[in-house]
Amino acid sequence: MSSVSSRFSVVNIKDGVTVSGTLRNTNGALSQAYDGAGTFAPDWGSGSSADKEQGNPKLWPDMYRDGVRIDSLSLSEYYWEYNGTTIQFDSQTGISTNGALAGKFKESTYNAGGGAIVPALIIWDNLASSANTDNDVIAFRGKVLLSSSSMSFSMSRPVRFTELKGTGHTGRLEFTGSAVIDAEHPTVQLTARMYGDTSRGTTEGFDASWSFGGKELVKTGNPITISADDVDDKLYVRCDFLNPLDHSEVYCTAIETVDDVTDDYEIYFSTKVDSGQESGADSLSSYAELRAGQQVTLFAWAADANSPQSVRDGWTFKCKLYKTDGTEYTQAISGWNARGSDGYYDQTTNAVDGCAVASGHNHFSAPVSFDLVELCGGQLDGILLATI
């Protein structure tokens, strides 16, 4: 499985309407560690219902129609999925009821700002287990109601699981609200928290070392604050938890992404698995699931914010790749340009190579195979930098 981000877009050519957005989460990262003996970090199953409502991760769709945020009244036939299984909910409690998903999720709503109330999904209980320590997927699907028709959309986010060992550590980057910068929330505060042999996390006993996906930012201390000036559409934030005595040992690493939706431009993605239909034919997606023997081609281009077909030429694209454990992938890749001395793979092209929107314009194009993702531990993250 390959997963780079959850951004998507739907373009209705007939009605001249553009719908764009992404699946966001509040109350911390979508990651959990488990020691195999009943200890979870963090523990999503403990606490009262009120505690879970306020503190457990909540996913919600941040969607726009022609730049105006969409609420529930403009959505129809929407539903939530976990690993391809539609989640069913009790009509009274809102808690999931079906099979192995019973008690794991709760239906909710989220005030997205500007008066827009949207559907939301709360993780209500622990998802990691001895048999589930890799990556899962939560998806939100449905239809957007337009002036004279409707159009389907699909958006998803990966949930990452790791093993929590009694002699080791795991780290998380936590935030209050959403890790997105917009007109109502001009900054995002990230706190590094480390978990050891219990599920109680701490901000002590380590020094936080921050890096930012190729951007030369200097941030020290814990927590740190990210502002709009720090982000070009999307910022990849990494924290290494260092032994405070001499910094010779890295206890663990945590990763989070901060989005800035106030920029004039955005980077849009499209995918095509093997010889299948390009995702950009109906919607835009930078997320793909691969099975053995499959390959996905990723496309990306720069365009006006909330208008993916308003392609802007003159940009150059390059990226860094990261394995599931957060370390950088540096080897040569079949079908890719050579990795440069700056650590980036330069993948700018203007070829007519299968991307309906971006062909003929400067854009990013690169194949990702199942075998490459396996070499990276089952999940490959790419941080794309566009410059002009």
C-alpha positions in Angstrom: 0.0 0.0 0.0 1.2 3.5 -0.9 -0.1 6.6 0.8 1.2 10.2 0.3 -1.7 12.5 1.3 -5.5 12.7 1.4 -6.0 15.7 -0.8 -8.7 15.3 -3.5 -10.7 17.4 -5.9 -13.8 16.9 -8.0 -14.4 18.9 -11.2 -17.8 19.2 -12.9 -17.1 20.5 -16.4 -20.7 20.7 -17.4 -21.8 23.0 -14.6 -18.5 24.8 -14.4 -18.3 24.0 -10.6 -15.1 23.1 -8.8 -15.2 21.1 -5.5 -12.0 20.5 -3.6 -10.9 19.5 -0.2 -9.2 17.0 2.1 -10.0 14.6 5.0 -8.6 16.2 8.1 -8.2 15.1 11.7 -8.3 16.9 15.1 -7.0 15.9 18.5 -3.7 14.4 17.5 -2.1 12.2 14.9 -3.7 9.0 13.5 -1.1 6.7 14.9 -1.1 4.2 17.8 1.4 1.8 19.3 0.7 -1.5 21.1 2.9 -3.8 23.2 0.9 -7.0 22.6 -0.1 -7.3 26.3 -2.8 -4.7 26.7 -0.8 -1.4 26.7 -1.7 1.2 24.1 0.0 4.5 23.3 -2.2 6.5 23.3 -5.1 4.6 24.9 -8.2 5.5 22.8 -10.3 3.1 24.8 -9.9 4.6 28.3 -11.7 7.5 29.9 -15.3 8.6 30.0 -17.5 9.3 27.0 -16.9 13.0 27.6 -13.1 12.4 27.6 -13.3 10.5 24.3 -15.5 13.2 22.7 -12.9 15.9 23.6 -9.6 14.0 23.3 -9.8 11.1 20.8 -8.9 11.7 17.1 -11.9 13.1 15.1 -11.9 13.0 11.3 -13.9 15.4 9.2 -14.1 16.5 5.5 -12.9 20.0 4.8 -14.6 20.7 1.5 -15.1 23.7 -0.7 -17.3 24.6 -3.6 -15.9 27.5 -5.7 -13.9 28.5 -2.6 -16.9 28.4 -0.2 -16.8 25.7 2.5 -19.4 23.0 2.1 -21.6 21.7 4.9 -23.7 18.6 5.5 -26.7 20.1 3.5 -24.6 19.8 0.3 -23.7 16.2 0.8 -25.7 13.1 0.1 -25.4 9.3 0.4 -22.2 9.7 2.4 -20.7 6.9 4.6 -17.5 6.0 6.4 -15.3 2.9 5.7 -12.6 1.2 7.6 -10.3 -1.0 5.4 -13.0 -1.2 2.8 -15.8 -2.2 5.2 -18.7 0.2 5.6 -19.1 1.3 9.2 -22.7 0.9 10.6 -23.9 2.9 13.6 -26.5 2.6 16.3 -29.2 5.2 15.6 -29.4 6.2 19.2 -25.8 6.2 20.5 -24.0 6.8 17.2 -21.5 4.1 18.1 -20.4 1.5 15.5 -22.2 -1.9 15.6 -21.0 -4.2 12.9 -18.7 -7.2 13.4 -15.1 -6.4 14.4 -15.8 -2.7 14.1 -18.4 -2.7 16.9 -17.6 -0.1 19.5 -14.6 1.2 17.6 -16.0 4.4 16.1 -18.7 7.0 16.8 -20.6 9.2 14.4 -20.4 12.9 15.2 -20.3 16.3 13.6 -17.6 19.1 13.4 -17.9 22.8 13.2 -15.5 23.5 10.3 -15.9 27.3 10.6 -17.9 29.8 8.7 -21.1 28.2 10.0 -20.4 24.9 8.2 -21.3 21.8 10.2 -19.9 18.6 8.6 -20.1 14.9 9.3 -17.3 13.6 11.6 -16.0 10.2 12.8 -14.4 9.8 16.3 -12.1 6.9 17.0 -13.9 5.5 20.0 -11.7 2.5 21.0 -8.2 1.1 20.4 -7.6 -0.1 16.9 -4.1 -1.7 17.2 -3.7 -5.3 18.2 -1.2 -8.2 18.0 -2.5 -9.0 14.5 -2.7 -5.3 13.4 0.6 -3.5 13.6 1.0 -2.0 10.2 -1.3 0.5 8.4 -5.1 0.7 8.0 -7.3 3.1 6.0 -10.3 5.3 7.0 -12.3 6.5 4.1 -15.2 9.0 3.6 -17.3 8.6 0.4 -20.5 10.1 -0.9 -21.9 12.7 -3.4 -21.7 16.5 -3.6 -25.0 18.1 -4.6 -24.4 20.6 -7.4 -26.8 23.0 -9.1 -28.3 20.5 -11.5 -26.6 17.2 -10.7 -24.4 15.5 -8.2 -20.9 14.0 -8.3 -19.2 11.3 -6.4 -16.2 11.9 -4.2 -13.8 9.7 -2.2 -11.2 10.7 0.4 -9.2 8.7 2.8 -6.5 8.8 5.5 -4.1 6.1 6.7 -3.9 5.1 10.4 -0.4 4.0 11.3 0.3 1.2 13.9 3.6 0.4 15.5 4.9 -2.1 18.1 5.4 -0.7 21.6 8.2 -2.6 23.3 8.8 -2.5 27.0 12.4 -1.5 26.5 11.7 1.0 23.7 9.9 4.2 23.0 7.4 5.6 20.5 6.7 9.2 19.8 3.8 11.4 18.7 3.3 14.9 17.5 0.1 16.2 19.2 -1.9 19.3 18.3 -5.1 20.9 19.5 -7.8 21.2 16.9 -6.6 20.6 13.3 -3.1 20.7 11.9 -4.2 23.2 9.2 -3.6 26.9 8.9 -6.5 29.0 7.6 -8.0 32.4 8.0 -9.5 31.4 11.4 -6.4 29.6 12.7 -3.2 31.3 11.6 -0.9 29.0 13.5 -0.6 25.3 14.5 1.2 24.3 17.8 2.9 20.9 17.8 3.9 19.1 21.0 6.3 16.1 20.9 5.2 13.4 23.4 7.1 10.2 24.1 5.7 6.9 25.3 7.7 4.2 26.9 6.7 1.1 28.8 3.3 2.5 29.8 0.6 4.3 27.9 1.3 7.6 29.8 3.1 9.9 27.5 5.7 12.5 28.6 7.3 15.7 27.3 10.3 15.2 29.5 13.4 12.9 29.4 14.3 13.8 25.8 15.4 16.7 23.6 13.3 17.4 20.5 15.2 17.9 17.3 13.0 19.3 14.5 13.3 19.1 10.7 10.9 20.2 8.0 11.0 18.1 4.8 13.7 20.1 3.0 12.7 23.6 4.2 15.5 25.4 6.1 13.4 26.4 9.2 14.9 26.6 12.7 12.6 25.6 15.5 13.7 24.7 19.0 12.0 23.7 22.2 8.8 21.7 22.8 6.2 22.7 21.8 6.8 24.6 18.6 4.5 26.9 16.6 4.1 26.7 12.8 2.7 29.8 11.0 1.6 30.5 7.4 5.1 31.9 6.6 6.6 28.5 7.4 4.4 26.5 5.0 4.1 26.3 1.2 0.8 24.5 0.9 2.0 21.5 2.9 4.9 21.2 5.5 6.3 17.8 6.5 7.3 18.1 10.2 9.7 15.5 11.7 10.8 15.3 15.3 13.7 13.1 16.5 13.5 12.3 20.2 17.1 12.5 21.4 18.9 11.2 24.5 19.3 14.5 26.4 22.7 13.6 27.8 24.7 13.7 24.6 22.3 13.4 21.7 24.0 10.2 20.5 20.9 8.1 20.7 17.6 8.6 18.9 14.9 7.1 21.1 12.2 7.4 18.4 10.9 9.6 15.5 7.5 11.1 14.9 6.0 12.7 11.8 3.1 15.1 11.1 1.9 17.2 8.2 0.7 20.8 8.5 -1.4 22.2 5.6 -1.8 25.9 4.7 -5.0 26.6 2.8 -4.4 30.4 2.7 -1.9 30.3 -0.2 -2.9 31.5 -3.7 -1.6 28.2 -5.2 -1.9 24.5 -4.4 -0.2 21.4 -5.5 -2.8 18.9 -6.9 -2.3 15.2 -7.3 -3.7 12.5 -9.6 -3.0 8.8 -9.7 -3.3 5.9 -12.2 -2.9 2.3 -11.1 -1.3 0.2 -13.8 -3.3 0.8 -17.0 -6.5 1.7 -15.1 -8.4 4.9 -15.2 -6.7 8.1 -14.1 -8.2 9.3 -10.8 -8.2 12.8 -12.2 -11.0 11.8 -14.6 -13.5 12.2 -11.8 -11.6 13.3 -8.7 -8.0 14.0 -7.7 -6.1 11.8 -5.3 -2.6 11.5 -4.0 -3.5 8.2 -2.2 -3.3 4.8 -3.7 -3.5 1.2 -2.5 -1.4 -1.4 -4.3 -1.6 -5.2 -4.4 1.3 -7.5 -5.3 2.5 -6.9 -8.9 0.8 -3.5 -9.2 2.2 -0.1 -9.9 0.8 3.4 -9.5 1.9 6.5 -11.5 1.7 9.7 -9.5 1.1 13.1 -11.1 1.2 16.5 -9.5 0.9 20.1 -10.7 0.5 23.6 -9.4 -2.7 25.5 -9.9 -4.8 28.3 -8.4 -6.2 27.4 -5.0 -9.5 25.5 -5.2 -9.2 25.4 -9.0 -7.1 22.4 -10.1 -7.7 23.0 -13.9 -6.2 26.5 -13.7 -2.7 25.1 -14.2 0.3 27.4 -13.6 3.3 26.8 -15.8 7.0 27.4 -14.9 7.1 25.4 -11.7 9.8 22.8 -11.1 9.1 19.7 -8.9 11.3 17.6 -6.8 10.7 15.3 -3.9 12.1 13.3 -1.0 10.8 9.9 -0.1 10.4 8.4 3.4 10.0 4.9 4.7 7.3 3.8 7.2 9.7 4.3 10.1 10.4 7.9 9.1 13.9 7.4 7.6 14.7 8.8 4.2 14.8 6.5 1.1 17.9 7.2 -0.9 18.3 4.4 -3.4 18.0 4.6 -7.2 14.5 3.9 -8.5 13.5 2.4 -11.8 11.7 5.0 -13.9 12.9 7.9 -11.8 15.5 10.5 -12.4 18.7 10.2 -10.4 18.7 11.6 -6.9 20.5 14.9 -6.8 23.2 16.1 -4.5 20.6 18.1 -2.6 18.9 14.8 -1.6 15.9 15.3 -4.0 14.6 13.3 -6.9 14.0 15.8 -9.7 10.8 14.7 -11.5 9.7 17.7 -13.5 8.3 17.0 -16.9 5.9 18.5 -19.5 5.4 15.3 -21.4 2.0 14.0 -22.5 2.2 11.0 -20.2 -1.3 10.2 -19.1 -2.3 13.1 -16.8 -5.4 14.6 -18.3 -5.1 18.0 -16.6 -1.4 18.5 -16.5 -0.1 17.1 -19.8 1.7 19.7 -21.8 2.4 21.8 -18.7 5.2 21.5 -16.2 4.3 18.8 -13.7 5.5 15.9 -11.6 5.4 12.3 -12.8 6.8 9.2 -11.2 5.9 5.5 -10.9 5.7 3.7 -7.6 5.6 -0.1 -7.5 4.4 -2.5 -4.9 8.0 -3.8 -4.5 9.3 -0.3 -3.7 6.6 0.2 -1.1 7.5 -3.2 0.5 11.2 -2.1 0.7 10.0 1.0 2.6 8.1 -1.1 5.2 4.6 -1.1 3.7 4.1 2.6 3.4 5.9 5.2 1.3 5.5 9.0 2.0 6.7 11.5 -0.5 7.3 15.2 0.2 6.9 17.2 -2.9 8.5 20.6 -3.3 7.4 22.9 -6.2 9.3 26.1 -6.9 9.0 28.7 -9.6 
